[in-house]
Amino acid sequence: VPMGVLNCMKYLMFTFNVLVFAGGTCLLGVGIWVAVDPAGFQDIVGAKAVLRAGAHLLLALGIALSLLGFLGCCGALRRSRPLLLV
């Protein structure tokens, strides 16, 4: 495989993982916002239990996606197979 193709794949994987990291960070931010100030979202969601569960779900997904995106970025830059398999 030519070296140019490997470099292109490395940067494409890095870009994709940056997007995953950014999406996870946004979910984490919204989860924190809903957990701290639920009054603004109670008009949209009628039940408090659903709002609390949704906030915790957003927090968990945000943390997981941010961690996966970060490890993917590190794995793409270092060409580390174990980090990319995570």
Secondary structure, DSSP 8 states (H G I E B T S, - for coil): --HHHHHHHHHHHHHHHHHHHHHHHHHHHHHHHHHH-GGGTTTTS--HHHHHHHHHHHHHHHHHHHHHHHHHHHHHHHT-HHHHH-
